[in-house]
Amino acid sequence: MALTVYCTVEHVRFVWSNHGVSARADDRDGHNSTDTIDDAISKATTDVNQYLFQRYTPAVIAGCTWVKWATAFIAAQALAIRRGNSVPQGIQDQVDRYLEDLKAIAAGQIMLTTDTGLASPEHDNLPGVSNLRVDSRFRAPIRRVPQTSTKTPQSPNRNGFDLQGYPYPYPYSL
């Protein structure tokens, strides 16, 4: 499957300027500078994917302007360090801010903000909640209270009953 990149060369040029990109991408040894910039963008895209793929689909990520600029600044940083040079402080500060937000999104502390609002996670690894009630009148004394639990039923390989006495999985849809 091909990599869906989130920014273009023009976005990286906005961060560095035309001269800045040319100075960092032109090796004068026959290597195409466009390939160098594309490699930096690919590296930045995979760095962003490392954080966002845990919770969001590629279509949601690709449609977000914030992700475009995060990728552009990370690509600009990759261009700066590729020959062992230092990163200008302004670009490094922006990259640090974006990485901090990406870590918080991956941890589930904040949600990804798209152009139309908050993106709903496709892959949510946050724990579910089951509220239980001990009822010694029944064979299975611990029962799940579905009204105050998350909407997903208990795993089917687990022997249990909900408060109404229906065995899992439910005979009705939630």
Buried (B, 14 or more C-beta within 10 A) or exposed (E): EEEEBBBBBEBBBBBBEEEBBEEBBEEEEEEEBEEBBBBBBBBBBBBBBEBBBBBBBBEBBBBBEBBBBBBBBBBBBBBBEBEEEEBBEEBBEBBEEBBEBBEEBBEEEEBBBBEEEEBEBEEEEEEEEBEBEEEEEEEEEEBBEBEEBEEEBBEEEEEBBBBEEEEBEEEEEE
